[in-house]
């Protein structure tokens, strides 16, 4: 989705400005996720505005948000630069996700319609039967499961925070060797089964264990340990 310049002329209210900045932010995040910008790459505000067909103001504001999140930083003499990959930052992000998503799983237990449970289970099975799934296919299925759980928790703020953190997780994943990214359909099926039982504590623990396994796998992979 591009942002037409004629739309910018009429957008002078605070709500419109926030929405426009959010659109630009999402577009830059997608660029990072696709790996079109790598750590150390310089982001030129003018060129990014031209690329997104937007004015420089929302681009500047979106870059400010990305800087606050640690995904980019201002470097003397070079301007805005994509931040280097940080294992510590990635683990911190997963720690926060573990807290929030475990609570979401507890609240969502027994609240996802059976039709959606069946659809997610089918998607997990299709992915398991795919010999060499793309990173996009893996993320789409993973987002389907985690997004459904976040929505079923019934807390819009919590769901929004989880989605934001998951987008940032995707950015970090794009920075490392995506060819080595693994997805366990069985592990996700265990989580889905726990949610379907309606047992809140079982669902909470299943999500906690699931993200802990991801965290351990990431640390092992980045430290060069074999799995």
Secondary structure by P-SEA (a helix, b strand, c coil): ccccaaaaaacccaaaaaaaaaaaaaaaaaaaaaccccccccccaaaaaaaacccaaaaaaaaaaaaaacccccccccccccccccaaaaaaaaaaaaaaaaaaaaaacccccaaaaaaaaaaaaaaaacccccaaaaaaaaaaaaaaaaaacccaaaaaaaaaaaaaaaaaaaacccccbbbbaaaaaaaaaaaaaccaaaaaaaaaaaaaaaaaaaaaaaacccc
